[in-house]
Amino acid sequence: MNAFTISAPVLPSATKKALILQSLLLACAVFLPSLCHLAGFNARALLPMHWPVLICALVYGYRAGAFLAAASIAFSYMLSGMPPFPMIFVMLGEMLAYGFIAGLLREEFKLNYAISLAGAIIAGRIAYLILAYFILLKFTPLSLTAGAYAVLAQLILIPFISSKWTKNLQ
């Protein structure tokens, strides 16, 4: 084992407790963006939907992370109409990349929380740029800087949160 690998595996995602906690993460992913909008905060700067998806993927693996990503986008759109059409497809690809890659790097490649998270953020931003270019027909390099402070906070806080979550539930 080296500094890049993990000591604790991902938690089983199909237990009753895990499903309840994943449901809570789904609720957070759906309602936090609405709360940001209601409070007058810029959701593009805070990235409130990303946090629960990334935590889920790091704790429960790539299947749970990808499912939570798709479900959060679908439920958010059904309940609030956000993200708007056609942005929904761009965000769906970005969120799927976050959930799938973070979980895959943790579960299959046995990388630690921070490395898995960094890889997922890079993959998600690349997915966003590619999809924005082909679906929205524009290349937006500014989208890489949107939420830069939130990404920095994610890189600092999410590995800690995920590690504590995993240790407390083992």
Secondary structure, 3 states (H helix, E strand, C coil): CCCCECCCCCCCCCCHHHHHHHHHHHHHHHHHHHHHHHHCCCHHHHCCCHHHHHHHHHHHCHHHHHHHHHHHHHHHHHHHCCCCCCHHHHHHHHHHHHHHHHHHHHHCCCECHHHHHHHHHHHHHHHHHHHHHHHCCCCCCHHHHCCHHHHHHHHHHHHHHHHHHHHHHC
